[in-house]
Amino acid sequence: MKSVLTVSITTFIFLHSFKLCAQGSLTPSGPPGPTMLTLSQVQPRTPVDANHTPGNGSAEFVIASPGSYCLTTNVVGVSGKDGIDIDANNVTLDLNGFSVAGIPGALNGISTTYANVVIRNGIVSQWTNGIDSTGMNVTIQGLTVSSNALYGIEVTGNNSVVTGNNVAGNNSSNTTGYAGILASGSDNLIQNNHVVATSGGTSAAGIFALGSGTVVIQNIVQGNGGNDIEWGSSAIVGQYIDTTSGEIVTNSNPWGNFEF
């Protein structure tokens, strides 16, 4: 009996003491504050516009400092100028899904002579040349480049990469000797592009690979005015993979280029 009474008294004292402990106010001190970073904090990028990248006599917009840039709307060309000039090393330009669209008399859609430049993710169409790059270590990736009067993509610097682009209907002026993609520098990689309907007669090509050590692999190149792929003696071109009359692929070379 004593043992039961002791336990009961102990339990009563514990529960009674617990009830007497202050719990504090449950009313919030104020509205909840922001807990997430903004997009500009997560991935700080500078808009390409008249305030941040004002143009000059050569281009509508000029990127003059290293950094990451993006479009926030479409760019429409003006006669006698490039759309966007990249005049600095170490620049990434994300078109952000927008288009850089030329008009008659406009020059290059995007042009750079600088090194370590990345251009990606959008549409470049209806310029004299779509992309004109003479710098080293340039990457051109994930673009649709179409209906430009001469070259779609022109890469004349070294150690550059042109990959994953849809390049269609370029050399729309039907001028002899131009191509959907030109790579005339050395040690470039032209990979996994879809290049179709380049005009210009039998001396035009889907891809010109003229520089030494340039590698051309895993592209789909079809229906161009001249040869689908032309290359210099020191370029490295993956095997052509064609189809049979029954449209069946019989070659499984993983480095080859589809041509039909």
SEFITOR-577646 format. One record per residue (C-alpha): residue number from 0; residue in three letters; x, y, z. Coordinates in steps of 0.5 Angstrom, whole numbers, plus 2048, in hexadecimal, padded with zeros to 3 digits. Layout:
<recs>
<rec k="NUM" r="Ala" u="X" v="Y" w="Z"/>
...
</recs>
This chain:
<recs>
<rec k="0" r="Met" u="800" v="800" w="800"/>
<rec k="1" r="Lys" u="806" v="805" w="802"/>
<rec k="2" r="Ser" u="809" v="803" w="7FB"/>
<rec k="3" r="Val" u="803" v="805" w="7F7"/>
<rec k="4" r="Leu" u="802" v="80B" w="7FB"/>
<rec k="5" r="Thr" u="809" v="80E" w="7FA"/>
<rec k="6" r="Val" u="808" v="80D" w="7F2"/>
<rec k="7" r="Ser" u="801" v="811" w="7F2"/>
<rec k="8" r="Ile" u="804" v="816" w="7F6"/>
<rec k="9" r="Thr" u="80A" v="817" w="7F2"/>
<rec k="10" r="Thr" u="806" v="817" w="7EB"/>
<rec k="11" r="Phe" u="802" v="81C" w="7EE"/>
<rec k="12" r="Ile" u="808" v="821" w="7F0"/>
<rec k="13" r="Phe" u="80B" v="820" w="7E9"/>
<rec k="14" r="Leu" u="804" v="821" w="7E5"/>
<rec k="15" r="His" u="803" v="827" w="7E9"/>
<rec k="16" r="Ser" u="80A" v="82A" w="7E8"/>
<rec k="17" r="Phe" u="809" v="829" w="7E1"/>
<rec k="18" r="Lys" u="803" v="82D" w="7E0"/>
<rec k="19" r="Leu" u="806" v="833" w="7E4"/>
<rec k="20" r="Cys" u="80C" v="833" w="7DF"/>
<rec k="21" r="Ala" u="80B" v="839" w="7DB"/>
<rec k="22" r="Gln" u="80A" v="838" w="7D3"/>
<rec k="23" r="Gly" u="80B" v="83F" w="7D0"/>
<rec k="24" r="Ser" u="807" v="842" w="7CB"/>
<rec k="25" r="Leu" u="805" v="83E" w="7C5"/>
<rec k="26" r="Thr" u="803" v="845" w="7C1"/>
<rec k="27" r="Pro" u="808" v="846" w="7BC"/>
<rec k="28" r="Ser" u="80C" v="84C" w="7BC"/>
<rec k="29" r="Gly" u="80B" v="84E" w="7B5"/>
<rec k="30" r="Pro" u="80A" v="84B" w="7AE"/>
<rec k="31" r="Pro" u="80F" v="846" w="7AC"/>
<rec k="32" r="Gly" u="815" v="849" w="7A8"/>
<rec k="33" r="Pro" u="817" v="846" w="7A1"/>
<rec k="34" r="Thr" u="81B" v="840" w="7A2"/>
<rec k="35" r="Met" u="81D" v="83E" w="79B"/>
<rec k="36" r="Leu" u="823" v="842" w="796"/>
<rec k="37" r="Thr" u="820" v="846" w="790"/>
<rec k="38" r="Leu" u="822" v="843" w="789"/>
<rec k="39" r="Ser" u="827" v="849" w="789"/>
<rec k="40" r="Gln" u="82B" v="847" w="78F"/>
<rec k="41" r="Val" u="82B" v="83F" w="78D"/>
<rec k="42" r="Gln" u="82D" v="841" w="786"/>
<rec k="43" r="Pro" u="82F" v="848" w="786"/>
<rec k="44" r="Arg" u="82F" v="84A" w="77E"/>
<rec k="45" r="Thr" u="82F" v="851" w="77B"/>
<rec k="46" r="Pro" u="829" v="852" w="776"/>
<rec k="47" r="Val" u="82B" v="854" w="76F"/>
<rec k="48" r="Asp" u="827" v="85B" w="76E"/>
<rec k="49" r="Ala" u="828" v="862" w="76C"/>
<rec k="50" r="Asn" u="82A" v="864" w="774"/>
<rec k="51" r="His" u="82F" v="85E" w="775"/>
<rec k="52" r="Thr" u="832" v="85D" w="76F"/>
<rec k="53" r="Pro" u="831" v="863" w="76A"/>
<rec k="54" r="Gly" u="833" v="863" w="763"/>
<rec k="55" r="Asn" u="838" v="867" w="75F"/>
<rec k="56" r="Gly" u="839" v="868" w="757"/>
<rec k="57" r="Ser" u="83A" v="861" w="756"/>
<rec k="58" r="Ala" u="835" v="85D" w="75A"/>
<rec k="59" r="Glu" u="82E" v="85E" w="75D"/>
<rec k="60" r="Phe" u="831" v="85B" w="764"/>
<rec k="61" r="Val" u="838" v="85A" w="766"/>
<rec k="62" r="Ile" u="83A" v="856" w="76C"/>
<rec k="63" r="Ala" u="841" v="859" w="76E"/>
<rec k="64" r="Ser" u="842" v="856" w="775"/>
<rec k="65" r="Pro" u="843" v="84E" w="777"/>
<rec k="66" r="Gly" u="83D" v="84B" w="77A"/>
<rec k="67" r="Ser" u="837" v="847" w="779"/>
<rec k="68" r="Tyr" u="831" v="84B" w="775"/>
<rec k="69" r="Cys" u="82A" v="849" w="772"/>
<rec k="70" r="Leu" u="825" v="84B" w="76E"/>
<rec k="71" r="Thr" u="81E" v="84D" w="771"/>
<rec k="72" r="Thr" u="81B" v="84F" w="76B"/>
<rec k="73" r="Asn" u="81C" v="84E" w="763"/>
<rec k="74" r="Val" u="821" v="852" w="75F"/>
<rec k="75" r="Val" u="81F" v="855" w="759"/>
<rec k="76" r="Gly" u="825" v="857" w="754"/>
<rec k="77" r="Val" u="826" v="85E" w="751"/>
<rec k="78" r="Ser" u="829" v="85F" w="74A"/>
<rec k="79" r="Gly" u="831" v="85F" w="74A"/>
<rec k="80" r="Lys" u="832" v="85D" w="751"/>
<rec k="81" r="Asp" u="833" v="856" w="754"/>
<rec k="82" r="Gly" u="82E" v="854" w="759"/>
<rec k="83" r="Ile" u="833" v="852" w="75F"/>
<rec k="84" r="Asp" u="83A" v="853" w="760"/>
<rec k="85" r="Ile" u="83E" v="850" w="765"/>
<rec k="86" r="Asp" u="844" v="854" w="766"/>
<rec k="87" r="Ala" u="847" v="851" w="76C"/>
<rec k="88" r="Asn" u="84A" v="84A" w="76E"/>
<rec k="89" r="Asn" u="847" v="845" w="773"/>
<rec k="90" r="Val" u="840" v="847" w="771"/>
<rec k="91" r="Thr" u="83A" v="842" w="772"/>
<rec k="92" r="Leu" u="833" v="845" w="76E"/>
<rec k="93" r="Asp" u="82D" v="841" w="76F"/>
<rec k="94" r="Leu" u="828" v="843" w="76A"/>
<rec k="95" r="Asn" u="823" v="840" w="76F"/>
<rec k="96" r="Gly" u="81E" v="83D" w="769"/>
<rec k="97" r="Phe" u="81D" v="844" w="766"/>
<rec k="98" r="Ser" u="81F" v="845" w="75F"/>
<rec k="99" r="Val" u="824" v="84A" w="75B"/>
<rec k="100" r="Ala" u="821" v="84C" w="755"/>
<rec k="101" r="Gly" u="824" v="850" w="74F"/>
<rec k="102" r="Ile" u="821" v="854" w="74A"/>
<rec k="103" r="Pro" u="823" v="855" w="743"/>
<rec k="104" r="Gly" u="82A" v="859" w="743"/>
<rec k="105" r="Ala" u="82C" v="857" w="74A"/>
<rec k="106" r="Leu" u="833" v="854" w="74B"/>
<rec k="107" r="Asn" u="834" v="84E" w="750"/>
<rec k="108" r="Gly" u="82F" v="84C" w="755"/>
<rec k="109" r="Ile" u="835" v="84A" w="75A"/>
<rec k="110" r="Ser" u="83C" v="84C" w="759"/>
<rec k="111" r="Thr" u="842" v="84B" w="75E"/>
<rec k="112" r="Thr" u="84A" v="84B" w="75D"/>
<rec k="113" r="Tyr" u="84B" v="84A" w="764"/>
<rec k="114" r="Ala" u="84D" v="843" w="768"/>
<rec k="115" r="Asn" u="849" v="83F" w="76D"/>
<rec k="116" r="Val" u="842" v="841" w="76A"/>
<rec k="117" r="Val" u="83C" v="83C" w="76B"/>
<rec k="118" r="Ile" u="836" v="83E" w="767"/>
<rec k="119" r="Arg" u="830" v="839" w="768"/>
<rec k="120" r="Asn" u="828" v="838" w="768"/>
<rec k="121" r="Gly" u="824" v="83C" w="763"/>
<rec k="122" r="Ile" u="823" v="83E" w="75C"/>
<rec k="123" r="Val" u="827" v="842" w="757"/>
<rec k="124" r="Ser" u="824" v="843" w="750"/>
<rec k="125" r="Gln" u="824" v="848" w="74A"/>
<rec k="126" r="Trp" u="82B" v="84B" w="74B"/>
<rec k="127" r="Thr" u="830" v="84B" w="746"/>
<rec k="128" r="Asn" u="834" v="846" w="74A"/>
<rec k="129" r="Gly" u="831" v="843" w="750"/>
<rec k="130" r="Ile" u="837" v="842" w="755"/>
<rec k="131" r="Asp" u="83D" v="845" w="753"/>
<rec k="132" r="Ser" u="843" v="843" w="758"/>
<rec k="133" r="Thr" u="84A" v="844" w="757"/>
<rec k="134" r="Gly" u="84D" v="843" w="75E"/>
<rec k="135" r="Met" u="850" v="83D" w="761"/>
<rec k="136" r="Asn" u="84C" v="838" w="766"/>
<rec k="137" r="Val" u="845" v="83A" w="764"/>
<rec k="138" r="Thr" u="83F" v="836" w="765"/>
<rec k="139" r="Ile" u="839" v="836" w="761"/>
<rec k="140" r="Gln" u="833" v="832" w="764"/>
<rec k="141" r="Gly" u="82C" v="830" w="763"/>
<rec k="142" r="Leu" u="82A" v="836" w="75E"/>
<rec k="143" r="Thr" u="825" v="836" w="758"/>
<rec k="144" r="Val" u="829" v="839" w="753"/>
<rec k="145" r="Ser" u="825" v="83A" w="74D"/>
<rec k="146" r="Ser" u="824" v="83E" w="746"/>
<rec k="147" r="Asn" u="82A" v="842" w="747"/>
<rec k="148" r="Ala" u="82D" v="845" w="740"/>
<rec k="149" r="Leu" u="834" v="842" w="740"/>
<rec k="150" r="Tyr" u="836" v="83E" w="746"/>
<rec k="151" r="Gly" u="832" v="83B" w="74B"/>
<rec k="152" r="Ile" u="838" v="83A" w="750"/>
<rec k="153" r="Glu" u="83F" v="83C" w="74F"/>
<rec k="154" r="Val" u="844" v="83A" w="753"/>
<rec k="155" r="Thr" u="84B" v="83D" w="751"/>
<rec k="156" r="Gly" u="84F" v="83C" w="758"/>
<rec k="157" r="Asn" u="852" v="836" w="75B"/>
<rec k="158" r="Asn" u="850" v="831" w="760"/>
<rec k="159" r="Ser" u="849" v="833" w="760"/>
<rec k="160" r="Val" u="842" v="82E" w="760"/>
<rec k="161" r="Val" u="83C" v="82F" w="75C"/>
<rec k="162" r="Thr" u="837" v="82A" w="75F"/>
<rec k="163" r="Gly" u="830" v="828" w="75F"/>
<rec k="164" r="Asn" u="82E" v="82D" w="75A"/>
<rec k="165" r="Asn" u="828" v="82D" w="755"/>
<rec k="166" r="Val" u="82B" v="831" w="74F"/>
<rec k="167" r="Ala" u="826" v="831" w="74A"/>
<rec k="168" r="Gly" u="825" v="835" w="743"/>
<rec k="169" r="Asn" u="82B" v="839" w="743"/>
<rec k="170" r="Asn" u="82F" v="83C" w="73D"/>
<rec k="171" r="Ser" u="828" v="83F" w="73B"/>
<rec k="172" r="Ser" u="82B" v="843" w="736"/>
<rec k="173" r="Asn" u="82D" v="83D" w="733"/>
<rec k="174" r="Thr" u="834" v="840" w="732"/>
<rec k="175" r="Thr" u="83A" v="83B" w="730"/>
<rec k="176" r="Gly" u="83E" v="838" w="735"/>
<rec k="177" r="Tyr" u="83B" v="83A" w="73C"/>
<rec k="178" r="Ala" u="838" v="834" w="741"/>
<rec k="179" r="Gly" u="834" v="833" w="747"/>
<rec k="180" r="Ile" u="83A" v="832" w="74B"/>
<rec k="181" r="Leu" u="841" v="834" w="74A"/>
<rec k="182" r="Ala" u="847" v="832" w="74E"/>
<rec k="183" r="Ser" u="84D" v="835" w="74B"/>
<rec k="184" r="Gly" u="851" v="836" w="752"/>
<rec k="185" r="Ser" u="855" v="830" w="754"/>
<rec k="186" r="Asp" u="853" v="82B" w="75A"/>
<rec k="187" r="Asn" u="84C" v="82C" w="75A"/>
<rec k="188" r="Leu" u="846" v="827" w="75B"/>
<rec k="189" r="Ile" u="840" v="827" w="757"/>
<rec k="190" r="Gln" u="83B" v="822" w="75A"/>
<rec k="191" r="Asn" u="834" v="820" w="75B"/>
<rec k="192" r="Asn" u="831" v="825" w="756"/>
<rec k="193" r="His" u="82B" v="825" w="751"/>
<rec k="194" r="Val" u="82D" v="828" w="74B"/>
<rec k="195" r="Val" u="828" v="829" w="745"/>
<rec k="196" r="Ala" u="826" v="82D" w="73F"/>
<rec k="197" r="Thr" u="82C" v="831" w="73E"/>
<rec k="198" r="Ser" u="82C" v="834" w="737"/>
<rec k="199" r="Gly" u="831" v="836" w="732"/>
<rec k="200" r="Gly" u="832" v="831" w="72D"/>
<rec k="201" r="Thr" u="837" v="82C" w="72D"/>
<rec k="202" r="Ser" u="83C" v="830" w="730"/>
<rec k="203" r="Ala" u="839" v="831" w="736"/>
<rec k="204" r="Ala" u="839" v="82C" w="73C"/>
<rec k="205" r="Gly" u="835" v="82A" w="742"/>
<rec k="206" r="Ile" u="83B" v="82A" w="746"/>
<rec k="207" r="Phe" u="842" v="82D" w="744"/>
<rec k="208" r="Ala" u="848" v="82A" w="749"/>
<rec k="209" r="Leu" u="84E" v="82D" w="746"/>
<rec k="210" r="Gly" u="853" v="82E" w="74C"/>
<rec k="211" r="Ser" u="858" v="829" w="74E"/>
<rec k="212" r="Gly" u="856" v="824" w="754"/>
<rec k="213" r="Thr" u="84F" v="826" w="753"/>
<rec k="214" r="Val" u="84A" v="820" w="755"/>
<rec k="215" r="Val" u="843" v="820" w="752"/>
<rec k="216" r="Ile" u="83F" v="81A" w="755"/>
<rec k="217" r="Gln" u="838" v="818" w="757"/>
<rec k="218" r="Asn" u="835" v="81D" w="752"/>
<rec k="219" r="Ile" u="82E" v="81C" w="74E"/>
<rec k="220" r="Val" u="830" v="820" w="747"/>
<rec k="221" r="Gln" u="82B" v="81F" w="742"/>
<rec k="222" r="Gly" u="828" v="823" w="73C"/>
<rec k="223" r="Asn" u="82D" v="828" w="73B"/>
<rec k="224" r="Gly" u="82E" v="82B" w="734"/>
<rec k="225" r="Gly" u="835" v="829" w="733"/>
<rec k="226" r="Asn" u="839" v="823" w="737"/>
<rec k="227" r="Asp" u="836" v="822" w="73E"/>
<rec k="228" r="Ile" u="83D" v="822" w="741"/>
<rec k="229" r="Glu" u="843" v="825" w="73E"/>
<rec k="230" r="Trp" u="84A" v="825" w="742"/>
<rec k="231" r="Gly" u="851" v="826" w="741"/>
<rec k="232" r="Ser" u="857" v="821" w="741"/>
<rec k="233" r="Ser" u="859" v="822" w="748"/>
<rec k="234" r="Ala" u="852" v="822" w="74B"/>
<rec k="235" r="Ile" u="84F" v="81C" w="74F"/>
<rec k="236" r="Val" u="848" v="81A" w="74C"/>
<rec k="237" r="Gly" u="844" v="814" w="74F"/>
<rec k="238" r="Gln" u="841" v="80F" w="74A"/>
<rec k="239" r="Tyr" u="83B" v="810" w="746"/>
<rec k="240" r="Ile" u="835" v="80C" w="748"/>
<rec k="241" r="Asp" u="830" v="80B" w="742"/>
<rec k="242" r="Thr" u="82A" v="808" w="742"/>
<rec k="243" r="Thr" u="828" v="802" w="73D"/>
<rec k="244" r="Ser" u="822" v="802" w="738"/>
<rec k="245" r="Gly" u="81E" v="800" w="73D"/>
<rec k="246" r="Glu" u="820" v="806" w="742"/>
<rec k="247" r="Ile" u="823" v="801" w="747"/>
<rec k="248" r="Val" u="82A" v="803" w="74A"/>
<rec k="249" r="Thr" u="82F" v="7FD" w="74A"/>
<rec k="250" r="Asn" u="835" v="801" w="74D"/>
<rec k="251" r="Ser" u="835" v="802" w="754"/>
<rec k="252" r="Asn" u="83C" v="806" w="755"/>
<rec k="253" r="Pro" u="83A" v="80A" w="75B"/>
<rec k="254" r="Trp" u="83F" v="810" w="758"/>
<rec k="255" r="Gly" u="83C" v="810" w="751"/>
<rec k="256" r="Asn" u="838" v="815" w="74E"/>
<rec k="257" r="Phe" u="831" v="814" w="74B"/>
<rec k="258" r="Glu" u="831" v="816" w="743"/>
<rec k="259" r="Phe" u="82B" v="815" w="73F"/>
</recs>
